[in-house]
Amino acid sequence: MQLQLMNLISVLQFSCACNHFMLNLAQEAVLCLCRLSASEHFKEVSSLSVPIGKLISYLHRQSQKVLVRDLLPYGIGSGGQHTFLKLILNTPGITQDQMTVETKFDKATTARSVKHLEEAGYIERRPDPADRRSSLLYPTAKAIAFKPTLQSVLDDLNIRLSTGLTEEEYAQLIALLQKVRQNVENV
Protein backbone atom coordinates (compact mmCIF):
# COMPACT_ATOMS: atom_id res chain seq x y z
CA MET A 1 0.00 0.00 0.00
CA GLN A 2 2.91 2.36 0.75
CA LEU A 3 4.20 1.74 -2.80
CA GLN A 4 0.76 2.57 -4.20
CA LEU A 5 0.67 5.80 -2.20
CA MET A 6 4.15 6.69 -3.42
CA ASN A 7 2.97 6.04 -6.99
CA LEU A 8 -0.02 8.29 -6.36
CA ILE A 9 2.21 11.04 -4.99
CA SER A 10 4.58 10.76 -7.95
CA VAL A 11 1.75 10.89 -10.47
CA LEU A 12 0.06 13.76 -8.66
CA GLN A 13 3.33 15.69 -8.59
CA PHE A 14 3.79 15.21 -12.32
CA SER A 15 0.17 15.41 -13.41
CA CYS A 16 -1.38 17.91 -11.05
CA ALA A 17 1.25 20.62 -11.18
CA CYS A 18 -1.29 23.32 -10.46
CA ASN A 19 -3.05 22.34 -13.60
CA HIS A 20 -6.76 23.17 -13.33
CA PHE A 21 -8.21 20.16 -15.07
CA MET A 22 -5.57 17.72 -13.83
CA LEU A 23 -6.52 18.46 -10.26
CA ASN A 24 -10.04 17.39 -11.13
CA LEU A 25 -8.82 14.19 -12.76
CA ALA A 26 -6.83 13.26 -9.71
CA GLN A 27 -9.85 14.10 -7.59
CA GLU A 28 -11.82 11.32 -9.22
CA ALA A 29 -9.06 8.82 -8.53
CA VAL A 30 -8.71 9.85 -4.91
CA LEU A 31 -12.49 9.80 -4.49
CA CYS A 32 -12.46 6.15 -5.45
CA LEU A 33 -10.04 5.57 -2.58
CA CYS A 34 -12.08 7.69 -0.19
CA ARG A 35 -15.17 5.60 -0.75
CA LEU A 36 -13.39 2.49 0.41
CA SER A 37 -13.56 1.72 4.11
CA ALA A 38 -10.20 1.75 5.84
CA SER A 39 -9.86 -1.91 6.75
CA GLU A 40 -11.64 -4.49 4.59
CA HIS A 41 -11.64 -2.68 1.31
CA PHE A 42 -8.03 -1.51 1.45
CA LYS A 43 -6.97 -5.11 2.00
CA GLU A 44 -9.16 -6.10 -0.94
CA VAL A 45 -7.75 -3.33 -3.12
CA SER A 46 -4.17 -4.14 -2.25
CA SER A 47 -4.71 -7.82 -2.89
CA LEU A 48 -6.11 -6.93 -6.31
CA SER A 49 -3.11 -4.65 -6.91
CA VAL A 50 -5.15 -1.74 -8.22
CA PRO A 51 -2.49 0.64 -9.51
CA ILE A 52 -3.51 4.10 -8.41
CA GLY A 53 -0.99 5.76 -10.70
CA LYS A 54 -2.39 3.87 -13.67
CA LEU A 55 -5.91 5.07 -12.86
CA ILE A 56 -4.77 8.68 -12.63
CA SER A 57 -2.75 8.32 -15.82
CA TYR A 58 -5.79 6.91 -17.62
CA LEU A 59 -7.98 9.79 -16.44
CA HIS A 60 -5.34 12.26 -17.58
CA ARG A 61 -5.07 10.73 -21.06
CA GLN A 62 -8.82 10.61 -21.52
CA SER A 63 -9.29 14.21 -20.40
CA GLN A 64 -6.48 15.31 -22.72
CA LYS A 65 -8.33 13.69 -25.63
CA VAL A 66 -11.49 15.60 -24.70
CA LEU A 67 -9.62 18.90 -24.39
CA VAL A 68 -7.79 18.41 -27.69
CA ARG A 69 -11.10 17.68 -29.39
CA ASP A 70 -12.85 20.65 -27.79
CA LEU A 71 -10.01 23.13 -28.39
CA LEU A 72 -8.96 22.00 -31.88
CA PRO A 73 -11.47 24.31 -33.62
CA TYR A 74 -9.64 27.22 -31.98
CA GLY A 75 -6.20 26.09 -33.15
CA ILE A 76 -5.08 24.86 -29.75
CA GLY A 77 -3.80 21.31 -29.70
CA SER A 78 -2.10 18.86 -27.42
CA GLY A 79 1.02 19.20 -25.31
CA GLY A 80 -0.61 21.32 -22.65
CA GLN A 81 -1.00 24.35 -24.92
CA HIS A 82 -4.15 25.39 -23.07
CA THR A 83 -2.18 25.28 -19.79
CA PHE A 84 0.48 27.61 -21.15
CA LEU A 85 -2.07 29.95 -22.70
CA LYS A 86 -4.02 30.19 -19.46
CA LEU A 87 -0.80 30.90 -17.55
CA ILE A 88 0.18 33.68 -19.99
CA LEU A 89 -3.33 35.13 -19.81
CA ASN A 90 -3.14 35.17 -16.00
CA THR A 91 0.53 36.24 -15.82
CA PRO A 92 1.31 38.58 -18.72
CA GLY A 93 5.03 39.15 -19.11
CA ILE A 94 6.05 35.72 -17.84
CA THR A 95 9.19 34.18 -19.33
CA GLN A 96 9.42 30.77 -20.93
CA ASP A 97 11.73 29.57 -18.14
CA GLN A 98 9.27 30.76 -15.50
CA MET A 99 6.50 28.86 -17.26
CA THR A 100 8.57 25.68 -17.31
CA VAL A 101 9.09 25.93 -13.56
CA GLU A 102 5.47 26.88 -12.85
CA THR A 103 3.88 24.12 -14.93
CA LYS A 104 6.51 21.44 -14.23
CA PHE A 105 6.67 20.64 -17.95
CA ASP A 106 10.05 20.05 -19.58
CA LYS A 107 11.74 22.86 -21.53
CA ALA A 108 11.14 21.21 -24.92
CA THR A 109 7.38 20.92 -24.32
CA THR A 110 7.24 24.53 -23.16
CA ALA A 111 9.19 25.70 -26.23
CA ARG A 112 6.93 23.76 -28.65
CA SER A 113 3.76 25.05 -27.03
CA VAL A 114 4.97 28.66 -26.96
CA LYS A 115 5.98 28.42 -30.63
CA HIS A 116 2.58 27.02 -31.59
CA LEU A 117 0.66 29.60 -29.57
CA GLU A 118 2.74 32.38 -31.14
CA GLU A 119 2.16 31.01 -34.66
CA ALA A 120 -1.57 30.71 -33.92
CA GLY A 121 -1.66 34.38 -32.91
CA TYR A 122 -2.46 33.86 -29.22
CA ILE A 123 0.76 35.22 -27.74
CA GLU A 124 3.56 37.60 -28.61
CA ARG A 125 7.15 37.81 -27.46
CA ARG A 126 8.64 41.08 -26.29
CA PRO A 127 12.29 41.61 -25.39
CA ASP A 128 13.05 41.40 -21.69
CA PRO A 129 14.73 44.69 -20.77
CA ALA A 130 16.49 42.98 -17.85
CA ASP A 131 17.87 40.11 -19.95
CA ARG A 132 18.34 40.48 -23.71
CA ARG A 133 18.57 36.69 -24.13
CA SER A 134 15.06 36.25 -22.75
CA SER A 135 11.61 37.21 -24.01
CA LEU A 136 8.53 38.16 -22.09
CA LEU A 137 5.32 36.48 -23.22
CA TYR A 138 2.10 38.43 -23.51
CA PRO A 139 -1.41 37.48 -24.64
CA THR A 140 -2.64 39.06 -27.86
CA ALA A 141 -6.07 40.59 -28.33
CA LYS A 142 -7.10 37.25 -29.86
CA ALA A 143 -6.09 35.43 -26.66
CA ILE A 144 -7.82 37.95 -24.43
CA ALA A 145 -11.02 37.59 -26.46
CA PHE A 146 -10.67 33.78 -26.29
CA LYS A 147 -10.15 33.66 -22.50
CA PRO A 148 -13.87 33.24 -21.60
CA THR A 149 -14.21 30.44 -24.16
CA LEU A 150 -11.11 28.68 -22.83
CA GLN A 151 -12.38 28.93 -19.27
CA SER A 152 -15.77 27.62 -20.39
CA VAL A 153 -14.19 24.56 -22.02
CA LEU A 154 -12.13 23.86 -18.87
CA ASP A 155 -15.13 24.40 -16.59
CA ASP A 156 -17.24 22.09 -18.74
CA LEU A 157 -14.68 19.32 -18.42
CA ASN A 158 -14.53 19.91 -14.67
CA ILE A 159 -18.31 19.57 -14.45
CA ARG A 160 -18.25 16.35 -16.49
CA LEU A 161 -15.50 14.90 -14.29
CA SER A 162 -17.27 15.73 -11.04
CA THR A 163 -20.74 14.62 -12.13
CA GLY A 164 -22.32 12.48 -9.44
CA LEU A 165 -20.24 13.88 -6.59
CA THR A 166 -22.00 15.58 -3.73
CA GLU A 167 -20.66 18.91 -2.51
CA GLU A 168 -19.34 17.11 0.57
CA GLU A 169 -17.53 14.49 -1.53
CA TYR A 170 -16.08 17.18 -3.74
CA ALA A 171 -14.86 19.21 -0.74
CA GLN A 172 -13.38 16.08 0.85
CA LEU A 173 -11.62 15.18 -2.36
CA ILE A 174 -10.12 18.66 -2.69
CA ALA A 175 -8.97 18.60 0.94
CA LEU A 176 -7.29 15.20 0.50
CA LEU A 177 -5.58 16.25 -2.70
CA GLN A 178 -4.31 19.41 -1.04
CA LYS A 179 -2.81 17.26 1.75
CA VAL A 180 -1.14 14.99 -0.77
CA ARG A 181 0.15 18.00 -2.69
CA GLN A 182 1.63 19.45 0.51
CA ASN A 183 3.29 16.11 1.23
CA VAL A 184 4.81 16.04 -2.23
CA GLU A 185 6.10 19.59 -1.90
CA ASN A 186 7.72 18.73 1.45
CA VAL A 187 9.58 15.71 0.07
Buried (B, 14 or more C-beta within 10 A) or exposed (E): EEEBEEBBBBBBBBBBBEBBBBBBBBBBBBBBBEEBEEEEEBEEBEEEEBBBBEBBBEBBEEBBEBBBEBBEEBBBBBBBBBBBBBBBBEBBEBBBEBBBEBBEBEEEBBBBBBEBBBEBEBBBBEEBEEEEEBBBBBBBEBBEEBBEEBEEBBEEBBEEBBEEBEEEBBEBBBEBBEEBBEEBEEE
